[in-house]
Amino acid sequence: MYGATDSDPLKPTATGFPVSYSTSTTYTTTTTTDTSSYTPPPPPQPKPIVEWSTGLCDCFSDCGNCCITLWCPCITFGRLAEIVDRGSSSCGASGALYTLVCCVTCCACLYSCFYRSKMRRQHGLKGNGCTDCLIHCCCEPCALCQEYRELQNRGFDMIIGWHGNVEQRSRGVAMTAVTAPSVEQGMNRVRVMSLPPTSQGAQPPHNHPAAAAFPVAYNTKPLPETEWSTGLCDCFSNFKNCCITCWCPCITFGQIAEVVDKGATSCGASGALYTLISCLLGCGCIYSCAYRTKMRQQYKLKGTPCLDFLTHCCCEACALCQEYRELQNRGFDMLIGWEGNVERGKEGVAMVPTAPALQPMTR
């Protein structure tokens, strides 16, 4: 009789009372409770809409930019487009396209108003698509000047372009890391602007440089400007380039533009735009002088935007030859373009560790 008893310990003993299996009930309750208590994460909060840092009619607060925009709005627009596009388009290409649209349709505002809308969305500025179009149609120069000042107030150096600002930021961060431990009194050379931590949702003032797309490091003492390595009239020091520039200036300009734009535009595209503007307007210097200014800012060369424009207008070929020689003297191989120079630099760095070790001298 005892042998027939089931010795399985997991099977409950028959007691004559109903048994409730708390194990399954617990599982079901726990699962139901977890499902009912789940709440999806809240959607991201939109950026607060802020006012423009300057008014539409405050053009004379930056008289230099006001004059450039009145005489050559393509230059101001090109600089704006490069920053707003975050380097995916160059100042020269955007300015040339702006000029082409203006010549063909006589209404470049149809093109520029889209960049105002794009800039508003990036920085959370007040306005809408309809007002953007009306502002550019009614007063194109005022609109461009306002957008230019807005980006300046947000910490951008408009002359050196997007890639120049990124490099400037990188150098500033590196300098801060080196000089971070301690600064003796009287030797404070680097000052990094920062804001105290704010509560969630709070934003720094829209006209503060720290409100830019990336942190900006400022040197209290700007770098000194240097002289050009060759003179404006030293064209025959590179006779081959002089001949090419006299017969086909689009080739020399395309090579210069590719290096100055750090590969954002190609030699062929820049040269073709230069030729197109020269054929339509008979004045390619309007396009090329912007690259002289950009190049000066990158390498801290002496000059002003006004002198750049006059130099290109009075002697376009000499100006292009001087810029070509300057880049050559700074180590660029102008024939292989920006990407070729970058690859050559990487190969040079890679070759350093592979130098053979010196063997001990033996008899």
C-alpha positions as CSV (number, residue, x, y, z in Angstrom):
1,M,0.0,0.0,0.0
2,Y,2.8,2.3,0.8
3,G,4.6,1.4,-2.3
4,A,1.8,3.0,-4.4
5,T,2.3,6.4,-2.9
6,D,3.7,9.0,-5.3
7,S,7.0,10.4,-4.0
8,D,7.1,13.4,-6.3
9,P,7.8,16.4,-4.0
10,L,6.4,18.9,-6.5
11,K,2.9,17.4,-6.5
12,P,0.7,18.8,-3.7
13,T,-0.7,16.4,-1.1
14,A,-4.4,15.6,-1.3
15,T,-6.0,17.2,1.8
16,G,-9.6,17.5,0.7
17,F,-9.5,21.3,0.5
18,P,-9.3,23.3,-2.6
19,V,-5.8,24.6,-3.4
20,S,-5.1,27.9,-5.2
21,Y,-1.8,27.9,-7.1
22,S,-0.3,31.3,-6.0
23,T,2.6,30.8,-8.4
24,S,0.6,31.3,-11.6
25,T,-1.5,34.0,-10.0
26,T,1.6,35.9,-9.1
27,Y,3.0,35.7,-12.6
28,T,-0.2,36.9,-14.2
29,T,-0.6,39.8,-11.7
30,T,3.0,40.9,-12.1
31,T,2.8,40.9,-15.9
32,T,-0.5,42.9,-15.9
33,T,0.8,45.4,-13.4
34,D,4.0,46.0,-15.3
35,T,2.1,46.5,-18.6
36,S,-0.4,48.9,-17.1
37,S,2.3,51.0,-15.3
38,Y,4.4,51.6,-18.5
39,T,4.3,55.1,-19.8
40,P,6.0,56.2,-23.0
41,P,8.8,58.9,-22.7
42,P,7.6,62.4,-23.2
43,P,8.2,64.0,-26.6
44,P,11.1,66.3,-26.9
45,Q,10.3,69.9,-26.1
46,P,10.6,72.4,-29.0
47,K,13.3,75.1,-28.8
48,P,11.9,78.4,-27.4
49,I,11.4,81.1,-30.1
50,V,13.7,84.1,-29.5
51,E,14.0,87.5,-31.1
52,W,16.6,88.5,-33.6
53,S,19.6,90.1,-31.9
54,T,19.4,93.2,-34.2
55,G,16.6,94.9,-36.1
56,L,16.0,94.7,-39.8
57,C,17.0,98.4,-40.3
58,D,20.1,98.3,-38.1
59,C,22.3,98.1,-41.2
60,F,24.6,100.9,-40.2
61,S,25.7,99.1,-37.0
62,D,28.1,97.3,-39.3
63,C,28.9,99.9,-42.0
64,G,31.5,97.7,-43.7
65,N,29.1,94.8,-44.3
66,C,26.4,97.3,-45.3
67,C,28.5,98.7,-48.1
68,I,29.6,95.3,-49.3
69,T,26.0,94.1,-49.4
70,L,24.8,97.1,-51.4
71,W,27.5,96.8,-54.0
72,C,28.0,93.0,-54.1
73,P,25.2,91.2,-52.3
74,C,26.5,87.9,-53.7
75,I,29.5,88.1,-51.3
76,T,27.4,88.5,-48.2
77,F,24.9,85.8,-49.3
78,G,27.8,83.4,-50.1
79,R,29.2,83.7,-46.6
80,L,25.7,83.2,-45.1
81,A,25.0,80.2,-47.2
82,E,28.3,78.5,-46.2
83,I,27.6,78.9,-42.5
84,V,23.9,77.9,-42.7
85,D,24.8,74.9,-44.9
86,R,27.5,73.9,-42.3
87,G,30.2,73.7,-45.0
88,S,28.3,71.5,-47.5
89,S,28.4,74.4,-49.9
90,S,31.2,77.0,-50.4
91,C,30.9,80.8,-50.2
92,G,32.1,81.1,-53.9
93,A,29.7,78.5,-55.3
94,S,26.7,79.9,-53.4
95,G,27.6,83.5,-54.3
96,A,28.0,82.6,-58.0
97,L,24.7,80.8,-58.1
98,Y,23.1,83.8,-56.5
99,T,24.5,86.0,-59.2
100,L,23.4,83.7,-61.9
101,V,19.8,83.6,-60.5
102,C,19.9,87.4,-60.3
103,C,21.0,87.8,-63.9
104,V,18.5,85.2,-65.3
105,T,15.4,86.0,-63.3
106,C,16.2,89.5,-61.9
107,C,14.8,88.2,-58.6
108,A,17.5,86.6,-56.4
109,C,15.3,86.9,-53.4
110,L,13.5,83.8,-54.5
111,Y,16.7,81.9,-53.7
112,S,18.0,83.8,-50.6
113,C,14.7,83.7,-48.7
114,F,15.0,79.9,-48.3
115,Y,18.2,80.4,-46.4
116,R,16.6,82.8,-44.0
117,S,14.0,80.1,-43.3
118,K,16.6,77.5,-42.8
119,M,18.6,79.8,-40.5
120,R,15.5,80.6,-38.4
121,R,14.8,76.9,-37.8
122,Q,18.4,76.2,-36.8
123,H,18.5,78.9,-34.2
124,G,14.9,79.2,-33.1
125,L,14.3,82.7,-34.4
126,K,10.9,84.4,-34.7
127,G,9.2,84.5,-38.1
128,N,7.6,82.2,-40.7
129,G,8.1,81.3,-44.3
130,C,5.7,84.0,-45.6
131,T,7.4,86.8,-43.7
132,D,10.8,85.6,-44.9
133,C,9.8,85.8,-48.5
134,L,8.2,89.3,-48.1
135,I,11.2,90.6,-46.2
136,H,13.6,89.5,-48.9
137,C,11.4,90.7,-51.7
138,C,10.8,94.2,-50.2
139,C,14.4,94.8,-48.9
140,E,16.9,92.2,-49.9
141,P,20.1,94.1,-48.7
142,C,18.5,94.8,-45.2
143,A,17.6,91.1,-44.9
144,L,21.0,89.9,-45.8
145,C,22.7,92.3,-43.4
146,Q,20.4,91.3,-40.5
147,E,21.2,87.6,-41.1
148,Y,24.9,88.4,-41.4
149,R,24.9,90.3,-38.0
150,E,22.9,87.5,-36.4
151,L,25.5,84.9,-37.2
152,Q,28.3,87.2,-36.1
153,N,26.6,87.8,-32.8
154,R,26.4,84.0,-32.3
155,G,30.1,83.7,-32.4
156,F,30.9,83.0,-36.1
157,D,33.7,84.6,-38.0
158,M,32.0,85.1,-41.3
159,I,35.1,85.7,-43.4
160,I,36.9,82.4,-42.7
161,G,33.9,80.2,-43.5
162,W,32.5,77.2,-41.7
163,H,35.6,75.0,-41.9
164,G,37.7,77.9,-40.6
165,N,35.4,78.3,-37.6
166,V,35.6,74.6,-36.9
167,E,39.4,74.7,-37.0
168,Q,39.4,77.9,-34.8
169,R,37.3,76.1,-32.3
170,S,39.5,73.1,-32.3
171,R,42.6,75.2,-31.7
172,G,40.9,77.0,-28.9
173,V,39.9,73.7,-27.2
174,A,43.5,72.4,-27.5
175,M,44.9,75.7,-26.1
176,T,42.5,75.5,-23.2
177,A,43.5,71.9,-22.4
178,V,47.2,72.9,-22.3
179,T,46.8,76.0,-20.2
180,A,44.1,74.7,-17.9
181,P,46.2,73.7,-14.8
182,S,47.1,77.2,-13.6
183,V,47.7,80.7,-14.9
184,E,50.0,83.0,-13.1
185,Q,49.0,86.5,-12.4
186,G,49.9,88.8,-15.3
187,M,50.1,85.9,-17.8
188,N,46.4,85.3,-18.6
189,R,46.6,84.8,-22.4
190,V,43.6,82.6,-23.0
191,R,40.1,83.3,-21.9
192,V,37.3,80.8,-22.6
193,M,33.8,82.1,-22.4
194,S,31.3,79.9,-20.6
195,L,28.0,80.2,-19.0
196,P,27.0,78.8,-15.6
197,P,24.7,75.8,-15.6
198,T,21.1,76.6,-16.2
199,S,17.9,74.8,-15.3
200,Q,16.3,72.4,-17.7
201,G,14.8,74.2,-20.7
202,A,16.7,77.5,-20.0
203,Q,18.7,78.9,-22.8
204,P,21.7,81.2,-22.8
205,P,21.1,84.7,-24.2
206,H,20.6,84.5,-27.9
207,N,23.1,87.3,-28.5
208,H,25.8,85.6,-26.4
209,P,28.7,84.0,-28.2
210,A,28.2,80.8,-26.2
211,A,24.8,80.4,-27.9
212,A,26.6,79.4,-31.2
213,A,26.5,76.0,-32.7
214,F,29.7,75.1,-30.9
215,P,31.8,76.7,-28.1
216,V,34.1,79.5,-29.1
217,A,37.5,80.1,-27.6
218,Y,38.8,83.6,-27.8
219,N,42.4,84.9,-27.7
220,T,42.6,88.1,-25.8
221,K,45.6,89.1,-28.1
222,P,44.9,88.5,-31.8
223,L,47.6,87.0,-34.0
224,P,49.7,89.6,-35.8
225,E,49.2,89.9,-39.6
226,T,52.1,88.9,-41.8
227,E,53.4,90.0,-45.2
228,W,52.7,88.1,-48.4
229,S,55.6,85.9,-49.3
230,T,55.9,87.4,-52.8
231,G,54.9,90.8,-54.2
232,L,52.0,91.5,-56.5
233,C,54.2,92.1,-59.5
234,D,56.5,89.1,-59.0
235,C,54.6,87.1,-61.7
236,F,57.7,86.0,-63.6
237,S,59.1,84.2,-60.6
238,N,56.8,81.4,-61.7
239,F,56.7,81.8,-65.5
240,K,54.6,78.8,-66.2
241,N,51.8,79.8,-63.9
242,C,52.0,83.4,-65.2
243,C,51.4,82.1,-68.8
244,I,48.5,79.8,-67.7
245,T,46.9,82.6,-65.7
246,C,47.1,85.1,-68.6
247,W,45.6,82.7,-71.1
248,C,43.2,80.7,-68.9
249,P,42.7,82.4,-65.5
250,C,39.8,80.0,-64.8
251,I,42.4,77.2,-64.3
252,T,44.5,79.1,-61.7
253,F,41.4,80.4,-59.9
254,G,39.9,76.8,-59.7
255,Q,43.1,75.5,-58.2
256,I,43.1,78.3,-55.6
257,A,39.4,78.0,-54.8
258,E,39.7,74.2,-54.1
259,V,42.5,74.7,-51.6
260,V,41.0,77.8,-49.9
261,D,37.6,76.0,-49.6
262,K,39.4,72.9,-48.1
263,G,37.9,70.6,-50.7
264,A,34.3,71.8,-50.3
265,T,34.4,72.8,-54.0
266,S,36.4,71.2,-56.9
267,C,38.8,72.9,-59.2
268,G,36.6,72.2,-62.2
269,A,33.4,73.5,-60.7
270,S,35.0,76.7,-59.4
271,G,36.7,77.4,-62.7
272,A,33.5,76.8,-64.6
273,L,31.6,79.3,-62.4
274,Y,34.4,81.8,-62.8
275,T,34.1,81.5,-66.6
276,L,30.4,81.7,-66.6
277,I,30.4,84.9,-64.5
278,S,33.1,86.4,-66.7
279,C,31.1,85.7,-69.8
280,L,27.8,87.0,-68.4
281,L,29.1,90.0,-66.5
282,G,32.5,90.6,-68.0
283,C,33.9,90.9,-64.5
284,G,35.1,87.7,-62.9
285,C,36.9,89.7,-60.2
286,I,33.6,90.1,-58.4
287,Y,33.8,86.4,-57.7
288,S,37.5,85.9,-57.2
289,C,38.1,88.8,-54.8
290,A,36.0,87.0,-52.1
291,Y,38.6,84.2,-52.2
292,R,41.4,86.5,-51.6
293,T,39.7,87.9,-48.5
294,K,39.0,84.4,-47.3
295,M,42.6,83.3,-47.9
296,R,43.9,86.4,-46.0
297,Q,41.9,85.6,-43.0
298,Q,43.0,81.9,-42.9
299,Y,46.7,82.8,-43.0
300,K,46.6,86.2,-41.3
301,L,48.0,88.1,-44.3
302,K,47.9,91.9,-44.5
303,G,45.1,93.7,-46.4
304,T,41.5,94.7,-46.2
305,P,38.4,93.6,-48.2
306,C,38.4,97.0,-50.0
307,L,42.0,96.4,-51.1
308,D,41.2,92.9,-52.2
309,F,38.5,94.1,-54.4
310,L,40.6,96.9,-55.9
311,T,43.5,94.5,-56.5
312,H,41.4,92.1,-58.4
313,C,39.6,94.8,-60.4
314,C,42.9,96.6,-61.4
315,C,45.0,93.5,-62.1
316,E,43.2,90.2,-61.9
317,A,46.0,88.1,-63.4
318,C,48.6,89.5,-61.0
319,A,46.3,88.9,-58.0
320,L,45.7,85.3,-59.0
321,C,49.4,84.6,-59.5
322,Q,50.3,86.1,-56.2
323,E,47.7,83.9,-54.4
324,Y,48.8,80.8,-56.3
325,R,52.5,81.4,-55.2
326,E,51.5,82.1,-51.6
327,L,49.8,78.7,-51.3
328,Q,52.7,77.0,-53.0
329,N,55.1,78.6,-50.6
330,R,53.0,77.3,-47.7
331,G,53.6,73.7,-48.8
332,F,50.6,73.0,-51.1
333,D,51.0,71.1,-54.4
334,M,48.5,73.1,-56.4
335,L,48.2,70.5,-59.2
336,I,46.9,67.6,-57.0
337,G,44.1,69.6,-55.2
338,W,43.1,69.6,-51.6
339,E,42.4,65.9,-51.3
340,G,45.7,65.0,-52.9
341,N,47.5,67.2,-50.4
342,V,45.7,65.6,-47.5
343,E,46.6,62.1,-48.7
344,R,50.2,63.2,-49.2
345,G,50.3,64.5,-45.6
346,K,48.9,61.2,-44.3
347,E,51.5,59.2,-46.2
348,G,54.3,61.4,-44.8
349,V,53.1,60.9,-41.3
350,A,52.8,57.1,-41.8
351,M,56.3,56.9,-43.2
352,V,57.8,58.4,-40.0
353,P,57.4,55.3,-37.8
354,T,58.7,52.9,-40.5
355,A,62.2,54.5,-40.6
356,P,64.7,51.7,-40.2
357,A,66.6,51.6,-36.9
358,L,70.3,52.4,-36.9
359,Q,72.4,49.3,-36.6
360,P,75.5,49.3,-34.4
361,M,78.7,50.0,-36.3
362,T,80.9,47.0,-36.8
363,R,84.3,46.5,-38.3
